[in-house]
Amino acid sequence: MELIFFSSAFCEPCLQTRSVLAEVERLVPAATVRELDVAHDNAAAEEAGIRNTPTIIVQNAAGDEVFRATGVPTLAQVLAATAKAL
């Protein structure tokens, strides 16, 4: 399962989101976080329909989106999303 984290350089909520996702990686060994900066990875951000940062997308092993959150998600939200992706 992959958690794709769209961030930007001067985004305070992105720092908080990064912290939540680090805890998810610690608690869920199957979770891999891939961070993409929308300024550098604008094609990927556009393809994913990203309009705000932070945005996270949780994908299952098949690459299907099972969860999307804009803004700072709670640890509980992301853990529930990872459970859906398993």
N, C-alpha and C positions, 0 to 999 in steps of 0.2 A: 504494500500500500504506500502511496506517496501523498504527501501534503505539500502542495505548491503554494508558496508564500510570495505574493506580489507586494513589494515594498518600494519605498523611495528614500532618498538620502536624508531629507530634512523632515522626516515624519516621526513625531514623538510617539504616536500610538503604535508605530511599527516596532519601536523598542520594546514596548509592553507585549506585543504579539510575539516577538522573537523569544521573549522569556517564557511565555506560555508554551510555545512549540518546543522549546528545549526541554521543558518538563515532560511533555508528551513523548518525545523521543526517549527520555530516560525511563518512563513508565511502560511504554509500548515498544518492545524491541523490533517488531515488524514495521514500525513507522519510519519512513525516511522523509526528511524535510528538504525541499529544494527551494531556495530563495532566489527570486528573480527581481532585479531592480527595473522598474518600468521605464526608466530613462535609457537603460542599456539594452533591455530586452523588450523594446516596444512592440515588435511584431508578435511575440508570444502574448503580451498583455492585450493587444488588440484582438488577436484570435480568440482569447479567452473571454473577451467582453469586459475587461477590467476598466472601471471608471473611477474608482477610489482606492486609496491605499490606507491601511493595509487591507488586503483581501486574501483569504486562504481558500483553496479548493482541495478537498480530500477526494482522492481517486482510489478505487479498488484495484486489485491486481490486473484486471482486464483493461484498466484505463478509463473506466466509467466514473463520472462525477457522482458522488453520493452525498456531498455536502459542500456548501459555499457560505462563507461569512465575510461581510464587510465590516470593518471596525475591529476593535479588540475583542476576540472571542474569550469566553471563560474556559478554564481548564475542563470543566464538566462538559461543555458543548463539544469541544474537540475530542474528548475521550468517547463521548457518545457517537460522534461521527466516525471515529476509527473503528468502533465496534460494528457499525453498519458496513464498513469497508472490508471487514474480515470474511 
